[in-house]
Amino acid sequence: MYRLDMGAAPEGGVRSRRVRVPLRDARRLAVDDAATAAWLAAIPCALLTYVLVVALGPWLGDRLRPATPTFHYFGAVHPRASADEIGGFVASLSGPILLSLAVVAIVRRRPALPRAIVAGVVALAQALLALAVVACFAGQRRPAFGGSYFSLRTLGVAVVIAAVLLAASRSERLRRLMGAGESRRRRALLTAAAAAVVAIWMLPALNTDRSIASATSVIQYHTQFYLDETFSVVNGLTPLATFTPQYGALWPYPAALALVAFGKTLLTFTIALSAATGVAFLAVFGMLRRVTRNSLAALLLFVPYLATTQFPIGENATSLIQLSSWFAFYPLRYAGPLLLAWVTARQLSAPERRRPWPVFACAGLVLMNNVDMGLAALGASLAALLWAAWPRGRAQALSLAANVVGGLALAVALVSAVTLARSGSLPSVGQLTEFARIFGLNGAAAVPKPGVVGLPLLFYGTFTAAIATATVLALRRDRDAVLTGMLAWTGVFGLGSASYYIGRDILPTLFGPWALTVALLAVVAFRSRAAGASRWQAGLAFLVLVGVGISACSIAQVPAPWSQLHRLRATPTGGSIGEEGPLVPRDDPASRTFIASLADGPHRFVVRRGAPVAILATTGHRIADAYGVRNVSPYAGFEAILTVEQAERLLDVLRDAGGNTVLMPRTDNVELNRILVGRGFEVLTERGLRTPRITEANDYAAVNRLGPTTHEGFVKWVDARHLHPRALAAATQP
């Protein structure tokens, strides 16, 4: 008797070999094929993961979130995320780990199981997977999710695209085209085509100081924070030392250099950040080229990925909201990990010629830029190297560990050198994790999840499938190191980056990682089809190609270049914005004197260039740069000050710098006003300095009752206990 071994060919397909076995074993199958093992383990691992989420989720959530809050929030900020959601998400990460361990254990033990049972369990697992995919697309249409992202028309077109791709995958002509050798000229032309596509998609992210007035309120509001973080560097502050950024600690440096070199305008700023995002996207193209070993194939996978990453999430008559124009995501959070993905793929393509420490040096920089995405990217790169070539023996394990530690140490040393040179102090770990703890572990302003069965579950399943596929490929002797490692990379990073969705419920932040994962799974699907896959493998390939089809449908939403150029040149409408724009400091003498002058006694105000003040506007550091003073606020405006501890730190920094003046827009943050009063601050009025009488916890009108002197909406608070600050020793009266 003979059995059919469904082992995988080097190209990812199926190869058959006849193996003679005794007659009594003809009805049993020794499971030594990793793909079969994965399907056998899928259902038990899924059930066990569900049990762990239900049983351990609340327990983990209680331990991850401090029983006693580490911050005292202002009344407008409420921790709203359920600890069960946080714990459940962490428990769900055990699913891919359990599945990978189960596959390895089954392949090593090679259990002999009845053929009928093996065939039935595999068929059931694959059928349940198909049903789950259908349920997820149907579930996204529930009102709780706030509307569906992929319409029925999109899904229908995606199915047609998948069918065409599935048929084309068996084409000998197509295989010759994709397998043809590349000349340098062809590679350069296709890279230039990728760059052109990226440039078109990045146009909506560009804005001038005037065009921002016509942008959506979301973009106009949030752009102030990113701009102010960069101007804090121009203004002399140092991220992670004298300034605490919310989004990215390292990206403000190159953006600040661009402002100094090419002009301190919003157009320069948006071009600089858009260029950084564009380079990161081209790094993805470079990674796909290394995976496919063909620039044309890489381009065909890259364009749908790019379009899905840029999925529009809002717009008005003149402005489009996509994640690349919402700089908090691209480049400040995601560009670093994408660049790291390319560095990792480059390492995997020639591991015998390169040591891996540069990978972890880059990972360390990504981590120190933003701890949320940095941890996910670091774990992804480590997983990629382990899945591609697991250390054999103690010597290899120690060598890898030394490269990890050495690379991370180099990154810390580089950042520390810059921080020490600029501020005289080393980077603060507390500042690196401050906003992560405020918004993440403590759950400030977090949004509860609308449900499970929908696109979030589909994305989770896709990332898990990537890790499982990487495990299957890793168990082969003829593994493709780059494909194997990058599947592990995208799976781990996708799951890790989902922590942001768990906190903030902005699902499109996962579109990019998901589309990249689908692109890599499509490479596996094409190779398996080209090698002659079974009927079931063809079905699975079809599911993957439906994902590619969904990504391809997003290409139809490409922004028209001519409309974007018209937007940048058009005159904004919708109210008075001044001569320059809504985010440009006024250049009138009265405003300049009011903001730049410091109290030198109860009735005397003087101006000194470089004098320390605290300007708590969202564009406070840009205002300080324009008016020639130094905004010592370690935060981007009072809206970035969410806790009592942050407010106290601000006032300590101002006192230590020798200043005594706080400029703050009118606010209903009565707790912040109380802190100022408690620290001896008084409000400047037409009758001099006066102390607000805040009688109730919600007495928002206490400051207004004094009739404060204001300019451009700013109220001036003065530290009455330090009316002769050290900073004015050489000041001159205006």
N, C-alpha and C positions, 0 to 999 in steps of 0.2 A: 504493500500500500504506500501511497505517497500523500504528502500534505503540501499545500501551497503556502510559501512564506511571503507575506506581503511586505517585504523589506523595501526600503526607499533607495532609489538610485541616487548617484551623486548630484544629479541635477534637481533633486527634490521630487522625482516621480516615483513610480512603483516598478520594482523588478521582481520577477518570479524565479524561484529555483525549486527544483524537485529534490526532496530529501527523503530517503528511504527510512521508514520507521516500522517497527514490529506491527503485526496485524492487530494485536490486542490494544495498541495505542492509537489506532486509526481514527477513533472517535474523540480523541483528546488532542489538545493543542498546547504545546509549550510556549507560553507567551514571552517571547524574547524581543518582540518588535515594540519600539518605544511608542509609536503612534497608536497601536492597539492598546498598549498599557494606559495611555492617556485617556482613551475613551472608556476603558473599564473603570478607571478611577474617578472619572468626571462626576458621576451622580453621587457616589458616597462622599466625595470631597465637598460637593455643593451642599449636601444636606448637613454635613458636619460644620461647614462654615456658617450656615444659617443658625444652627444651634449655638455656636459660639457667639454670634452677633446678639442673639436674644438673651443668652445666659450671661455673657461676660460684658456686653455693651454697657449696661448701667454701672457695673462695678468699675470698669475701666474709666468711664466718664467721671465718676466721683473722685477717682485718684488722679486723673489728669487735670481736672479743674480744682484749684485750691479751695479747701473748705472755707477758709477765710480769705476774701479777695485781697490780692497783693496791691490793688489800687483802690482809691476812693474816687468813684466817678462823680462827675457833675450830674445834676438832675436830668439833663437832656440826653444823657447817654445811659442806656440800660442794657446789661447783659441779657440777651434774649435767646441765645442758642441753647437748646436742651443738651445737658451733659450726656444723655443717652445717645444723641446723634453723634457726638464726638467719639464716645466710647465704641459705638456700633461701627463707625467708619474704621477706627483702628483695628477692631476685631475682624472686620471684613478683609483686611490685608493678609490675614492668615490663609485665605483661600488659595491664591497662587502658590504660596509656600507649600501648603499641604499637597496640592496637585503635583508640584514638581518632585517633592520627596516621594510621593506614591509612585510616580513613573519610574524613578531611579530604583526604588525598592523592588518593584515588579520585574523590571528588566534584569536585575541582578539575581533574583531568586528563581526566575523562569518557572512559575507555577504551571503545572499541566492541568488545564481546565477542559471540560467538555466543549467541543466545537460549537454545538448548538447554543450553549449558554453564552459563549464569547460573541458569537454572531448576533444573538438577540440583545445582549447588553449594549453592544456597540451601536446597533441599529436604533435602540431606544434612546441612547444618549444623543445621537445625531438628530433624531426626530424631535426630542425635547428642545434641543438647541434651536432648531428651525422655528418651533412654536414660540420659544422665548423671544426670538428676534421679531416675529410678527406681533407678539403681545407688547413689546417695547415701543414699536412704532405706533401701535394703536393707543397705548397708554399716554404717549406724549400729547395726544389731542384732548386729554381731560382738562377741564377748566382750571384745576388746581395748578397746572404747570404754566398758566398764563398764556396759552396759545401754543400751537405747534410750529416748529422751525422748518420741517420738511413736509410740504403739502402732498396730497395724494397724486397730483400731477407729477411732482418731483419724483416720488417713489415709482410711478409708472414708467417715467423716462429712464430712471436708474435701472429698472429691470430690463428694459430693452437694451440699454448700453451693456449691461452685464451679459446678456445673451450674445450680443455681437462679439464682445471680448472673449467669451468662452469659446465661441466658434473660431475666432481668429487665433486663439492660442494653439491650435493644432495645425496652423498654416506653416508649411515648410518655407514659403517665401518670407513670411514674417520672421521666422527663426533665423533665416540667413541675414535679414536686415539687422536684427538686433544682435546677432553674433558676429557681424562684420568688424574687422579691425578698424580702429579709428586713427585718422591722421591728426596732427596737431591743429591743422587748419579747421577741420570739422569740429574738433572739441572746442576751439576758440569761438567758432561761429555759434554753436549751440549754447555755450556759456553766455555769450553776448545776448542771445535771444532770451535766456533766463533772466539776465539783468534788465532787459527792456521790459519784460513782463512785470518784474518786481517794481520798477520805476513807475509804471502805470498804476499799479495797485497802491502805491504809496502816496499818490497825489492828494487824496483826501486828507492826509495827515498834515499837509502844509497849511500854514496860516501866516498872514501878516498881522501887524498890530491893529490894522483896520478891519481886515476880513474876519477876525475872531468875533467881532460884534455881531456878525450874521450867523455864527455857528450855533449849534444847539446849546441849550443851557447847560447840559451835562458836560460837553466839551469845554465850553467857555469857563465854567466853574472849576473843573478839575485841572485845566491847563495852568491855572494860577499856582497850584501847589508844585507841579513839576518845575515850572519856571522859577519859582522862589527857591527851591532846593538848589538849583544851579546858581542863582544869584547869591546865595549864601556863601558859595565858594568864591565868587567874584568879590564879595563883600569882606573876605578875609576869614571866614569861619571854616572849620574843618569837619567833615562828616565823621561820625563815630568818636569825636573828641569834644568839639565845641558846638556841634550841630547834630541833631538826631533826625535823619531822614525817614520818611514813611515808606518809600518805595524802593529806592536804590541808593546805596552808599557810595558806589564807585562811578557810576555813569555821570554824575554831576561834574566830575573832573574834565573829561574830554568835551562835554558840552560847554563848560566854562571857558576852556581854551578857545573854542569856536567863537564864543561871544567876544572875547578879548581881541581875537585876530580879525574877525570879519564884521564886527558891529554888534552892539547890544540891543538887538531887535528880536521880535518874536519870530520873524522869518528865518533869521540865522539859527535860532534855537530849534525851530521845528525841522529845518533842513538837517541840522546836526543829528537830532534824534531819529529822524526818518532814515538818514544814511546808515546809522547804526543798526536799525531794524532791517534795512535792505541787505547789509552785509551778513546779518544773521540768517536771513532767508536764503541767500546765496550759499551759505555754509551748508544748509540743508540740501540744496541741489548738489553740492560737492559730495556730501555723505551718500546721497542716492546714487551718484555716479560710481562711487566706490563699491556700493552694494551690487549694482546691476552690471558694472564693468562696461557700461555703454551710455554715452551722453544722451542719445536720442531717447532711450528707455527712461533714463533719469528725468529728462524734461517732460515726457508724457506723464510721469507720476508726480512730478513737482508742481505743475500748473494746477491740477485739481487740489492738491494739498494747500497751495498758496491761496486759492480762491476760497476754500473752506475756512482757512484761518482768518480770512478777511470778511467773513460772513457779516453782512450789515445787521446791526442790532438797534438801529434807530436813525431817523433823519428828519430834516425839515425841508423847507423849499429850496434851500441853497447848500445845505451841509449834510454830510453822510457820517454816521457814527460806525466805525469799525474798530477792532481792537488795536490796530496800528495807529489810529488817531487818538486812542485813549492810552496815552503814553505810560500809564501805570502798568500796563501789561507788556506792550512792545514799545521800546526795548527794555524798560526798567526791570521787569521781572523775567521775561522769557528769552530775550536775546542772548544773554549769557549761557543758559542751558543749550540753546541751539548751536552756538559756537563750540561749546564743549562736546556736543554730539559729533561734530565734524572732527575735532581733535581726537576723539575716541575712535572713530572709524579709521582715521589715518593711522593710529597706533595698531589697530587690528589688522590692517592691510599688510603690515610688514613688522610683526612683533619681534622677529629674530634680529632686525637691524636697529630697533629702537627700544630704549628703556621707557617704562610707563610713567616715570615721575612727572614729565610735563603735563600729562593728563590730569594728575591730581593737583599740580600747581594751578592749572586753569580752574579745576573744580574748587580749589580753595578761594580763588578770586570770586567765582560765582557765588560761593557760600557767604563771603564777607560782603558782597553787594546786597544780597537779599536772602535772609536765612530760610524763608519759606520754600522758595523754588530751589535755593542752593542745596538744601539737604536732599531734596528729591533728585537733583542732577548728580550730586556726589554719589548717592546710592546707585543711581542708574549706571554711571561709568564703572563703578566697582563691579556691579552685576555683569556688565558687558564683558569685562576682562575675565571674570570667573567662568561665565558660560562659554566663552570662546575657547578658553584653555585653562581648565581647573588645575591648580598647582599639584604636581606630582612629587610628593615627598616634602620633607621639612625644609630643605634648602630653598626650593622654589617658593614655598609659603613665606619664609622669612624674607626672601628677596622682594616679593610683592609687598609685604608689610612695610619694608624699609622704603620702597618707592612711594607708597601711600603717605607715610609719615613725612618723608623728605619733601615731597611735592607740596603737601599742605603747609609744612613749616616754611617753605620758600614763599608761598603766597602770604602767610602771616607776616613774614619779615618784610616783604615789599610794601604791604599796606602800612605796617608799623613805621617803616622808614619815612614814608610820605607824611603820615600823621604826626610823627615826632618832629619832622623838619618844619611843618607848618604851624603846629600848635604847642610844641614842647611837651606833649604828653602822648602816651600810647593809646591805641584804640580801646574803647570800652565795650566789653562784652554785653554789659547791661543795655547800652544804647543799640547795639546790634540786634538785640532781641526785644527791645522795649515795645514796639508796636505789634510784634508777633504775640507777645504776652497779653497786651491790651485787647487785641481783636481776636486772637486765636484761643489761647488757653482760658482767658477770662471771659471770652465770648461777647465783648462789647459790640453793640450795633449789629450782631449777627442775625441772620435771617433763617427761620425754621424751614426745613425742606418740605416741599409740597407732596412728596411721595417717593416711591421706590421704582415701581414698574413704569418705565419710560426711558427716555434717552440716557439718564444717569446709569441705569442698570445695563443698558446696551454698551455704554462706554466702558463700564467696569468689566463686562464680559470680553470686550475686545482687548483690553489691556491684559487680562488674564490669559486669553488665547495666545497673545504674543509671547508671554512668558512660558506657557506650556509648549508652544511650537519651538521656542528657543531651546527648551529642555530636550525635546525630541531630537532636534538637530545636533545638540551637543553630545548625545549618546551615540552618534554615528562616528565611525572611524574616518569617514571621508567628509567631515563637516566643512561647511563654508564659514570660516571664522568671522568674517565681516558681517554677513547676514545673520548668523547666530547671535553675535554680540549685540548688534543693533536692534534686533527683535527684543532681546532682554532689556536693552536701554530704554526703548520706547515704552515697553510694558511697565517697567519700574517707575520711570518718570511720569507716565500718565497717571498711575495710581497715586504717586506722591503729590503731584500737582493738583490732584482732585481735592486736597485739603482746603484749597481756596474756595472751591465751589461749596464745600460743606459749610464753610463759614458765611459766605456772602451770596450764594444762590445765583451766581451769574454763569449760567450753563455754557455760553459760547466760549468761555475761557478754556474749555476742554475740547473745542472743535479742532484746534491745531494738533495737539497730541494725538487725538483719535484719528484724524486724517492721515497723519504720518505713520501711525501704526497700521492702518488699513493698507497704505501704500507698500509697506514692507511685507505684510501678509500676502498681498497680490503678487509679489515676486515669487514667494513660495508656491502660490497657486499656479502661476504660469509655468513654473519649472515642473511641477507635478503633472500638469496637463501635457506638456511637451514630451514627457517621458512615458505617457500612456497610463493615466490614472484610472482607478476603478470607478464604478458608477457613483459610489458614495463619496469618493474624493472629488469627483466632478461636481456633486451637489454642494459640497463644502466650498469648493472654489467659486461656485456661483454666488454663494452668500457673500464671500469676500468681495467679489467683483460688483455686487450690488452696492456695497459700501463705496467702491471706487466710482460707480455711476452717480451716487449721491454727491460725492465730492465734485465730480465733473459738472453736475448741474449748477453748482455755485459759480462756474465760469460766466454764466449768463449775467451775473450781477456786477461785472467788471465796470468800474467807473469810466465814463467817457472823458478822455483827456481834455478835449476842448471845453467841456462844461466846467472842469476843475480849474483850468486856466482862466476862464471867464470869472469864476467865483473869486479868485485871488485878485483880479483887477477891478471887480465891480465895487461901486460905492455902497457901503453898508446902509441898511435901512432899519428903522425900528427905534427911534429915539435919539437923543443927543449923546454923542460919544466923545465930544471934544475934537480937537484938530488932529490928534495923533491916533487915538484909539482908547478903548476902555481900560486896558491894562498898563497904559503908559502914565507915569507920574506927571502931574500938572507942573508946568514950568512958570507959574506966576509967583512973584516975590512973597506974597502974603502966605501962601501955602508952604513955600520953602522955609520961611522964617518960623512959622508956627511949628513945623515938624522938626526942624533942625536945631531949634533953640532949647537949651537946658536951663533949668532954674538955678540961679545963684543968689539965693535969698528969697524971701517971701514975695518980693515985688520986682525982681530983676531977672531978666532972661538974656542969655548970651549965646553966641554961635561960635563954635570952633570946629574946624574941619577934622573929621575923624572922631568926634566926640561920641561916647557910647550912649545909645538910646535903645529902647525896646519898642519896635514898631510892630504891633500885633495885627497887621493887615496881612491878607493872604499873599500880597505882593510886597510885603514889608522890606525885604532885602533888595528888591529892585528900586524901591523908593529911596532907601538909604544910599544906594550907589549913585542915584541921580542927584541927591541933595548933599552928598559929600560927608555924610555921617556914617557911623558904624552901628548897624543893627545887631545887637548882641543876642537877640532872641534865638534860643536853640531849636525853635520850632517854626514851621511855615504858617504863621498867623495864629490867632486865638482859636480858630476852628480846629487846629491840630492839637490844641491843649484840651485834653479830655478828662484829666484827673487832677485832684488836688496836689498830688506829688509833682506833676509837671509844672503847675503854676508856681509852687514854692521854689522849684529849681530855677525857673525863669527869673524870679525876683532875686534869688541868691546870686545868679550870674550877673545881673545888672548891678547889684551892690558891689560885687567883687571887681567889676570892671571900672568902678568909680562913677557910675551914672546914677541918676535919680529920676528919670523921666520915662513914662510909659505912654505911648500913643495907641489908642484902641478904638475901633469903630463902636458905635452905640450897640450894646448887646443886652439881651435879656438873660444873660448868664449871671444870675444873682449870686451864685456861689463864688464866682471869680471876683465879682465886685466886693463881696465880703472879705475875701482874702486880701485884696488890695487895701481895704480899710483897716483890716487887722494888722497889716504891716506898716501902717502909718501913712498911707498915700491919701492925698486930697485931690479934688478936681479943680482945675482952673476955670474960674467963672469971670464975669464982668466985674465982680466985686472982689476978685482975688481968689486965693485958695480956700476951698470949702470942703468939709467932710460930709458925704452923703449920710442921711439918717435912714438906714435900712431897717424898718420896723418889723417886717414879716419875711418869712422864708421865700415868698414869691413876690416880693416888692420890687418889680422890675422898673418902676418909675422913679425910684429914689434919686438916681443921678440926674434925670431930666428935670426934676423939681428944682434943682439948683440953678438951672439955666446955664449949662456949661458953655464955655467958649469953644466953638468947633470950626474946623476947616476941612472941607471935603469929607465930612462925616466923622472925623477923628475927634475924640475926647482926650484931653491931656490930663494924665494923672502924675502927680509929683510926690516924691517921698519927702514928707515934711520933717522927717527925722534926720535927713541928710540934705539940707538945702544948699550946702556949699560943697559940692562933690569934688573929689580929687581930680577928676578929668578936666576941670576948668581952671587949672592953675595958671595957664597961659592964654586964657580966652580973652577975646575982645568983644566989646559990646557992639551990636549991630547998629 
